[in-house]
Structure formats: C-alpha cells, structure tokens
Amino acid sequence: MQEKRKKIIYDFICDDIYVPMKLKELAILLQVPKEQKNDLKKVMDSLEAEGKVYLSKKGKYCKGEAKRLTGIYQAHPR
C-alpha cells in the first residue's frame, strides 16, 4: 500500500504544474486526514531517503534532481 502511495505522490511532484510545498500544504492538497498525516510524513521521508525528493531550506519538498549538479570542477591557484 505504501509503495502505491509513494508512486502517486512522486508522480504528482514530477508533474510540471507542481510547485514546492510544505508537508501541511501537501496534506491539504492531497486531502489527507489529520490522523493519516504521520503516514504521509513516512512516505515523504522514504522518498527523501531514496533521493527522489529533497527538503529545501524553507521546508518545502522539491523533486530530487534539482539538488544535484554533475560536471567537472576546476580551480585556479588564484
């Protein structure tokens, strides 16, 4: 059941219309009852642990790839 929830939430976050949101905002938008808010937190923590989403400094969930940069770093002595 949790895997299905993770997929639904991750697909939602990957959608072009998604804007970074806090857990409370996600819960309201996804119509998660108060008693299931801890379950939503566990799903989000799991997605974060997998690197699929990350928590910004402002406490908003963003798609994971936005945080990673790949490339070659070169420095000069000056």
Contacts in CASP RR format, 6 or more apart in sequence:
PFRMAT RR
TARGET T0000
AUTHOR 0000-0000-0000
METHOD contacts of the structure
MODEL  1
MQEKRKKIIYDFICDDIYVPMKLKELAILLQVPKEQKNDLKKVMDSLEAE
GKVYLSKKGKYCKGEAKRLTGIYQAHPR
2 39 0 8 1.000
2 42 0 8 1.000
2 43 0 8 1.000
2 46 0 8 1.000
5 39 0 8 1.000
5 43 0 8 1.000
6 43 0 8 1.000
6 46 0 8 1.000
6 47 0 8 1.000
9 26 0 8 1.000
9 30 0 8 1.000
9 40 0 8 1.000
9 43 0 8 1.000
9 44 0 8 1.000
9 47 0 8 1.000
10 47 0 8 1.000
10 52 0 8 1.000
10 53 0 8 1.000
12 18 0 8 1.000
12 30 0 8 1.000
13 47 0 8 1.000
13 52 0 8 1.000
13 53 0 8 1.000
13 61 0 8 1.000
13 62 0 8 1.000
13 63 0 8 1.000
14 63 0 8 1.000
18 63 0 8 1.000
20 56 0 8 1.000
20 58 0 8 1.000
20 60 0 8 1.000
20 61 0 8 1.000
20 62 0 8 1.000
21 29 0 8 1.000
21 60 0 8 1.000
21 61 0 8 1.000
22 58 0 8 1.000
22 59 0 8 1.000
22 60 0 8 1.000
22 61 0 8 1.000
23 37 0 8 1.000
23 40 0 8 1.000
23 41 0 8 1.000
23 44 0 8 1.000
23 61 0 8 1.000
26 32 0 8 1.000
26 40 0 8 1.000
26 44 0 8 1.000
26 61 0 8 1.000
27 37 0 8 1.000
27 40 0 8 1.000
30 40 0 8 1.000
32 39 0 8 1.000
32 40 0 8 1.000
44 53 0 8 1.000
44 61 0 8 1.000
47 53 0 8 1.000
48 54 0 8 1.000
48 55 0 8 1.000
48 61 0 8 1.000
51 64 0 8 1.000
52 63 0 8 1.000
52 64 0 8 1.000
53 61 0 8 1.000
53 62 0 8 1.000
53 63 0 8 1.000
53 64 0 8 1.000
54 61 0 8 1.000
54 62 0 8 1.000
54 64 0 8 1.000
54 66 0 8 1.000
54 67 0 8 1.000
55 61 0 8 1.000
55 62 0 8 1.000
56 62 0 8 1.000
END
